[in-house]
């Protein structure tokens, strides 16, 4: 069973870059069967898709975030990472990594990120 787990800093200051890493167990991120995605949920709001990366390093992002977002892979450690630059308090959310096939069929537990000075 594939497992995903996010790791991140918890607290980020405004204007800094948020970096999160998702470690995937029991399933190679090199597979062509799935994309590897990031989703977030601000407090009191719904889920917001951020973007994904494929096994050929093709990336796709939400238009509202693409100017500040990058996603990369580390195949040696079976990890993929999110980098969100120039963060503001509006970026405060629970951030999830997930596996995307025909559906989002596997999720991490989520990590709380608070943007505050």
N, C-alpha and C positions, 0 to 999 in steps of 0.2 A: 504494500500500500504506500503510495507516494505521500510524503510528508513535507510540508513547507513551514519554515520558521523565519520570521522577521527579526532583525536586530537593528537597533538604532539608538540615537543619543538621548531620547526622551525630551530634552529641552534644547531649543535652538533660538538664537538671538535674531531679531529682525535684520535683514539684509544679508545674512549668511546663507550658505548652501546646505540644504538638508541632504544627507547621504544615508540611505538605508540599504541593507543587504538581506536578501532572501536565500537561505540555505535549503536546498532540495535534497531529500533523502529518498532512496529506493526508486529513483527514476531519473534517467540522464536528461539534462537540459539540452543535450545534443539531438534529441529525437525530433523528427520532422512531423510528429503527430500532434504536437502541442505548441502553443505560444505561451509566453511567460509574462504575466501581467501585474500591474500595480493598480490598486483601487483604494480610495480613501472615503471616510465618512466624517465630515465635520460635526461638531456637537449639535444635536437637534435637527440635523439634516439627513438627507438620503445618501446612498452610495454614489460616488462619483468615479467613473473610470478615468484613469490617468494615461495609461498607455501599455504597450507590450513590445516584446522583442521575440524574434523567431530564431530558429536554429541556424539561419544564414545571416544573422545580425541585421535583419530588416527591422526597423522600428516604426511605430505609429503611435501618435499621441492625440489626446483630446485637443481640439483647436484652441480652447481657452487656456491651455497650459503648455503647449508645444514650444513656445518661445523660451520657456524657462526649464524645460525638462530634458533629461537624457536618461537612457537605460542602457546598461552594458552587461556583458556576460563574462564570467570567469569559469570556463569549462573545467579547468584543473581542479577547482574546489566545488564544482557543481553549484555555483551561485550566480545570481543575477542581482544587479543593484539599480537603485533609483537615485538620481541626483536632481534636486529641485533647487534652483538658484533664486536669489533675491527674495527670500521668504518674508512674509508679513504675518500678522496675527490671523489673517483669513486662511492661512495654510494650516492652522491648528486642526488636527483631526486624528482619528485612528487610521493608520495606514496598514493595508493588507497586501500581501502578495498572493497570487493565485495562478492556477494552471488553466489555460483556456484551450479546450478542444471544440467540440460542438456546443459545449456549455462551460461555465466556470465550475469545474467539478472537484477541485481541491483548493483549499484556502489555508493560509496561515492563521494563527490565532489573533493577529493584529498587534500593532504596537502604537501606543499613545505618543503623539508628537505635539508638544506645546511650543508655540512661537511667542516668546516674551522677552523683554529686556530686563 
